[in-house]
Amino acid sequence: MHPQNYEIMVKLALFCVIILAVSMFFLCIGIIFKKNGRFPNTHVSGSKAMRDRGVTCAQSQDRMARVKNPRAVKE
């Protein structure tokens, strides 16, 4: 490769790193500048309307289904 190609690749890599850093900064503004800032809870159980309807996530349903049943018939 020519030295000019390396220069272009370094500039492109630096540009990508800067874009990623700026993007992360803007995504985290609410968390950084708020007192007790947190990410919003987007889990199904975080929604009151879903809990009222009895809707749970697949992981929670799987965990409940895997609990041993004390009344199960022994085979």
N, C-alpha and C positions, 0 to 999 in steps of 0.2 A: 504494500500500500504506500501511497505517497504521503509525505508529511502533511500535505494540505488536507487529506482525508481524516487524519488523526485530529487535526485542529477542529474540523467540522464536527467530528464525533464528540469531542470534549465539550464543545460549545452546546451541542444538542443535549448531552447528558446533564450539563449544568442548568440548562433551561428547564429540563424536565424536573430536576430536583427543586428548583425554585418554584415552579408551578405547583408541585406537590406540597411544598412547605406552606405556600400561601393558601392553598385549598384547605389544608389541615387547620391552619390558623382561623380561617373563616368558619369552619365547621365547629370549632371549639370556643368561639367568642362568647356564647351564652354561658358556657361552663366556666371559662376563665374569669369573666368580669362580674358574674352574679355571686352574691354571697350564698354559700351552700349550693352552688350550681351543680346539677346532675344531668345525666342523659335522661330523656323522657322514657318512661316505661312503656314499651310498645308490645309487651307480652299480652297474650289473650287474657290472662288472669288480671292484668292491670286495668281492664275496662269494666266499670261497674255494670254497664248494660249487658255485657257478655256473661258476667257472673250471675246477674238476675235471671238470665235465660238458661243458666245451667251449662253454658258452653265452656269447655276447658280445652287446653292444648293437648296434642297427641302424646307428648311426653308425660304429662300428668296422668292422662288416661292409662297409659301403659304402666306407669308406676303403680297406680291403684289396682290394675288387673293382676300384677305380679305378686301382690301381697298374699301370703298364705292364708287360706280360709280355715279357721279353727273348726268349722263345722263340716269340713270335707269328709267324705266317706273314704276310709282307708281301704286300699285294694290289696 
